[in-house]
């Protein structure tokens, strides 16, 4: 299984690399500030049964 994934910040368009932690559940949602522009993003991580990972983000505002 992959150890990292990425999302695109809604505010500045930068690709942000995040670590993956499947032990936190199959569907995770949390808020993280962009390390480039500091705007908060709501990150959703979903782990599929066959090991696939889906990461999406949207601006918190």
ZIZI-V281920 format. One record per backbone hydrogen bond with DSSP energy under -0.5 kcal/mol. NH is the residue of the N-H (numbers start at 1). CO is the residue of the C=O. If there is no record, write none. Layout:
# ZIZI-V281920
nh->{NH | NH}
co->{CO | CO}
This chain:
# ZIZI-V281920
nh->{5 | 7 | 9 | 9 | 13 | 16 | 16 | 18 | 20 | 24 | 25 | 28 | 30 | 32 | 34 | 38 | 41 | 42 | 43 | 43 | 44 | 45 | 46 | 47 | 48 | 48 | 51 | 54 | 56 | 58 | 60}
co->{18 | 16 | 7 | 14 | 9 | 7 | 14 | 5 | 3 | 21 | 22 | 45 | 43 | 41 | 39 | 34 | 32 | 58 | 30 | 41 | 56 | 28 | 54 | 26 | 46 | 52 | 48 | 46 | 44 | 42 | 40}
